[in-house]
Every structure is written in C-alpha cells, then in structure tokens.
Amino acid sequence: MVEADLERAEERAEAGESKIVELEEELRVVGNNLKSLEVSEEKATRKEDEYSITLKQMEQQLREAEARAEFAERSVQKLQKEVDRLEDDLLLEKEKNKMLADEMEATLHDIQNM
C-alpha cells in the first residue's frame, strides 16, 4: 500500500513535471507572441503618428491652395471687368473714328464741290 501510494505519487509528480514543461513552453511561445505584438503595435503607432502629421500638412496645403484659388478667381473677375471696359472703350473710339472719317470725307467732298 505504501509502495502503491509512492508509485502513484511518483506518477503524479512526473505528470506534474511534464505539465510544467508543457506550460513553460506555452508561456515562452505566448511571451514571444506578446513581444511580437508589442513591436507591431509600436510600428503601427509610429505609422499612425506619421499619417497624422501628413494629414495635417495636406490639410494646410489644401487651405493654402483654396486661398490661392479664391484670389485667382477674384483676379480673373477684376481682369475680365477691365477687358470688358477696354472693349467698350475700343468700340466707342472706333465709332468716333468712323464719325470723324465720315465727317472728313463729307468735308473733303464739300471742298471738292466748291
């Protein structure tokens, strides 16, 4: 009976030691996985920070581009008004020139008929 108890105790001890080895191996694997995940998380955090910086820079560039576009649109409107005014002035001057040419021709005709 004592021998049987001893044998059972030794078997349990061997099973326990085997389980310890198995759990230590599992712990080592889990530890390695944890380290790998920590490294991956750190890389992901750095990437997120980089993307955040890039996003802020792009937002600033967008605001600057929008401001330049608005300024360009206002400039185009001003220049178009100036072009329209100059075209109107040119048309008016052409009409004046035509009237003067007609008047000079009429005067020349009158002089020739004298």
C-alpha positions as CSV (number, residue, x, y, z in Angstrom):
1,M,0.0,0.0,0.0
2,V,2.8,2.5,0.8
3,E,4.6,1.4,-2.4
4,A,1.4,1.9,-4.4
5,D,0.9,5.3,-2.8
6,L,4.6,6.1,-3.6
7,E,4.2,4.9,-7.2
8,R,1.0,7.0,-7.7
9,A,2.8,10.0,-6.1
10,E,5.8,9.5,-8.5
11,E,3.4,9.2,-11.5
12,R,1.6,12.3,-10.4
13,A,5.0,14.1,-9.9
14,E,6.1,13.0,-13.4
15,A,2.8,14.1,-14.9
16,G,3.1,17.4,-13.0
17,E,6.7,17.9,-14.2
18,S,5.6,17.1,-17.8
19,K,2.7,19.6,-17.4
20,I,5.2,22.2,-16.0
21,V,7.5,21.7,-19.1
22,E,4.5,22.0,-21.4
23,L,3.2,25.1,-19.6
24,E,6.7,26.7,-19.6
25,E,6.9,26.1,-23.4
26,E,3.5,27.6,-23.9
27,L,4.5,30.5,-21.7
28,R,7.6,31.0,-23.8
29,V,5.5,31.0,-27.0
30,V,2.9,33.4,-25.6
31,G,5.8,35.6,-24.4
32,N,7.3,35.7,-27.9
33,N,3.9,36.4,-29.4
34,L,3.4,39.2,-26.9
35,K,6.8,40.7,-27.8
36,S,5.9,40.5,-31.5
37,L,2.5,42.1,-30.9
38,E,4.2,44.9,-28.9
39,V,6.6,45.6,-31.7
40,S,3.8,45.6,-34.2
41,E,1.8,47.9,-32.0
42,E,4.8,50.3,-31.8
43,K,5.2,50.2,-35.5
44,A,1.5,50.9,-36.0
45,T,1.6,53.8,-33.6
46,R,4.6,55.3,-35.4
47,K,2.8,54.9,-38.7
48,E,-0.4,56.5,-37.2
49,D,1.7,59.4,-36.0
50,E,3.3,59.8,-39.4
51,Y,-0.1,59.7,-41.1
52,S,-1.5,62.2,-38.7
53,I,1.4,64.6,-39.5
54,T,1.0,64.0,-43.2
55,L,-2.8,64.6,-42.9
56,K,-2.2,67.9,-41.1
57,Q,0.3,69.0,-43.7
58,M,-2.1,68.1,-46.5
59,E,-4.9,70.0,-44.8
60,Q,-2.7,73.0,-44.6
61,Q,-1.7,72.7,-48.3
62,L,-5.4,72.4,-49.1
63,R,-6.2,75.6,-47.2
64,E,-3.4,77.4,-49.0
65,A,-4.5,76.1,-52.4
66,E,-8.1,77.1,-51.7
67,A,-6.9,80.6,-50.7
68,R,-4.8,80.9,-53.9
69,A,-7.8,79.7,-56.0
70,E,-10.1,82.3,-54.4
71,F,-7.5,85.0,-55.0
72,A,-7.1,83.8,-58.6
73,E,-10.9,83.9,-59.2
74,R,-11.1,87.4,-57.8
75,S,-8.2,88.5,-60.0
76,V,-9.9,86.9,-63.1
77,Q,-13.1,88.7,-62.3
78,K,-11.3,92.0,-62.0
79,L,-9.3,91.4,-65.2
80,Q,-12.5,90.4,-67.0
81,K,-14.2,93.6,-66.0
82,E,-11.1,95.6,-67.2
83,V,-11.2,93.7,-70.5
84,D,-14.9,94.4,-70.9
85,R,-14.4,98.1,-70.1
86,L,-11.5,98.3,-72.6
87,E,-13.6,96.5,-75.3
88,D,-16.4,99.0,-74.7
89,D,-13.9,101.9,-74.9
90,L,-12.4,100.5,-78.1
91,L,-15.9,100.2,-79.7
92,L,-16.7,103.8,-78.7
93,E,-13.4,105.0,-80.1
94,K,-14.0,103.1,-83.3
95,E,-17.4,104.7,-83.6
96,K,-15.8,108.1,-83.0
97,N,-13.1,107.4,-85.6
98,K,-15.8,106.3,-88.1
99,M,-17.8,109.5,-87.4
100,L,-14.6,111.6,-87.9
101,A,-13.7,109.7,-91.1
102,D,-17.3,110.3,-92.4
103,E,-17.1,113.9,-91.4
104,M,-13.7,114.3,-93.1
105,E,-15.0,112.6,-96.2
106,A,-18.0,114.9,-96.3
107,T,-15.8,117.9,-95.7
108,L,-13.5,116.8,-98.5
109,H,-16.5,116.2,-100.7
110,D,-17.8,119.7,-99.9
111,I,-14.4,121.2,-100.7
112,Q,-14.1,119.4,-104.0
113,N,-17.6,120.6,-105.0
114,M,-16.8,124.2,-104.4
